[in-house]
Amino acid sequence: WFRDYVFMPLAERRSRVWALAFLVFTFVLSGLWHGAGWTFLVWGGLNGLLVAGEIVFFSSKSRRKSATPGGDNLIPHPVTMMKILLTFGTASLLAVFFRAQSITDATVILTKIVSQIFWLESYGRLAEQITSSQAMSVTLIALSVFVLAEWVQKSRPHPLRLEHLPTGLRWFVYTSAIWVGLLLMPTTHANPFIYFQF
């Protein structure tokens, strides 16, 4: 929606500089759409700046680009894998602004992440938290299965659609997903879906 009704009308027939400026503006506006707060504006603005930076510094018409995310091979090239991890890590760090109550809170969280990222003890504590919580363990396994299934079928237009599988296997997957979802539902209190707060 933002691309079709905000960015395209603004950037149409504009210079490259203006198009990039309107790209960042569109991302800032999308941040404001998520919530009227500085954290959302920063989240949208940083996303916009990173996308604009990628266009300026890394996009090349002469370089062959695969239509398949991650490349055509099942096992990605090490450079491709690094790019995937970098993109995921950057998006995860920016999500701190999306969820934080204030810029100050986001800064504190990011400072702790950066200061402890090279501490092996931090990863040990994380592994302990995951293994001690059934919900976290099941969530991690379920996410791993989804990522693996999507990666194996990445050449398809909709990698997680299963219409090509036999009916019995399809229903087994659907039923398992429902049971995993029920297993992960909180039994004490429910956290409201974030978009219900807007």
PESUL-V112173 format. One record per backbone hydrogen bond with DSSP energy under -0.5 kcal/mol. NH is the residue of the N-H (numbers start at 1). CO is the residue of the C=O. If there is no record, write none. Layout:
((NH	CO) (NH	CO))
This chain:
((5	1) (6	2) (7	2) (8	3) (10	6) (11	7) (12	8) (14	11) (19	15) (20	16) (21	17) (22	18) (23	19) (24	20) (25	21) (26	22) (27	23) (28	24) (29	25) (30	26) (31	27) (32	28) (33	29) (34	30) (35	31) (37	35) (41	37) (42	38) (43	39) (44	40) (45	41) (46	42) (47	43) (48	44) (49	45) (50	46) (51	47) (52	48) (53	49) (54	50) (55	51) (56	52) (57	53) (58	54) (59	54) (63	60) (71	68) (76	74) (81	77) (82	78) (83	79) (84	80) (85	81) (86	82) (87	83) (88	84) (89	85) (90	86) (91	87) (92	88) (93	89) (94	90) (95	91) (96	93) (97	94) (98	94) (99	95) (100	96) (106	102) (107	103) (108	104) (109	105) (110	106) (111	107) (112	108) (113	109) (114	110) (115	111) (116	112) (117	113) (119	116) (120	118) (122	119) (123	119) (124	120) (125	121) (126	122) (127	123) (128	124) (129	125) (130	126) (131	127) (132	128) (133	129) (133	130) (134	132) (137	133) (138	134) (139	135) (140	136) (141	137) (142	138) (143	139) (144	140) (145	141) (146	142) (147	143) (148	144) (149	145) (150	146) (151	147) (152	148) (153	149) (154	151) (156	153) (161	158) (165	162) (170	166) (171	167) (172	168) (173	169) (174	170) (175	171) (176	172) (177	173) (178	174) (179	175) (180	176) (181	177) (182	178) (183	179) (184	180) (185	181) (185	182) (192	190) (196	193) (197	194) (198	195))
